[in-house]
């Protein structure tokens, strides 16, 4: 291998500048209070530029104590293959972390109750902070990490705030959003409103949306019927299977926990020879990019994945820099976007 292809080292920069390797490290890593004369600093920078020196990331970590890396934790990697909302969050987090000068490391934690579920990421300064998407009720280790004041921001409402009261999160009021989505169907005259969740019931977001649905029924004086609730599992296929079960129970409308699952719900209804919204009305949740282009266009609760990612990174960056973030909870707005699938336009014509 020729010398031309070899990586330039900090020692070569030190030799060219006529200073020690430690001085080069201090200058190139902007170590505060290093008391390096300005003339020496200029000499080192000029030598590094002339030689084409590229700093070694590991060396920078040793000097600064930072990896400039954020860990993104998703409970199950397969959700990325079937869910349309989480990839938008991933895009936003990646975009805004890069703008802030951080790399984004995607990790999955299958067993959130395992003693080292999160510490494997944190140990050895592999990351400077964590963003966690979709926390679960059986997650015993993340609250402990928060208690230790490791920088963590959660996307979604963490219901264990009573356990770890210094948790920071970006969320929506999912209970209220789901209540309003269900109330919209009630206001259109529906009495038998089914609910298809977007995930198993141990996810906090699913619990909150289910609770909002239940509250709306109670406020309307309609009893909650367990047999009108079916559980999806992130995919359109799971929504299709859930709706096939519910069709025999003759709902006139369905509130679905997310739009990806709603796509499957709509397919099951249409395959059964029923019309949307004339026979069964649909309201989804998330407002994914394809929602306006479904047949019929999907009425849904709008959740801005891009806003969630931007606000989560901004909050986490402050925590990683040791700042006190007084606003521990940031709530994003979630309007109900009226399209054809709910039947509101048909109702208005009557």
Secondary structure, 3 states (H helix, E strand, C coil): CCHHHCCCCHHHHHHHHCCCHHHHHHHHCCCCCCCCCHHHHHHHHHHHHHHCCCCCHHHHHHHHCCCCEEEEEECCCCHHHHCCCHHHHHHHHHHHHHHCCCEEEEEECCCCCCCCCCHHHHHHHCCCEEEEECCECCCCCHHHHHHCCCCEEEECCCCCCCCCCCCEEEECCHHHHHHHHHHHHHHCCCCCEEEEECCCCCEHHHHHHHHHHHHHHHHCCCCCCHHHEEECCCCHHHHHHHHHHHHCCCCCEEEECCHHHHHHHHHHHHHCCCCCCCCCEEEEEECCCCHHHCCCCCEEEECCHHHHHHHHHHHHHHHHCCCCCCCCEEECCCCEECCHHHCHHHHHHC
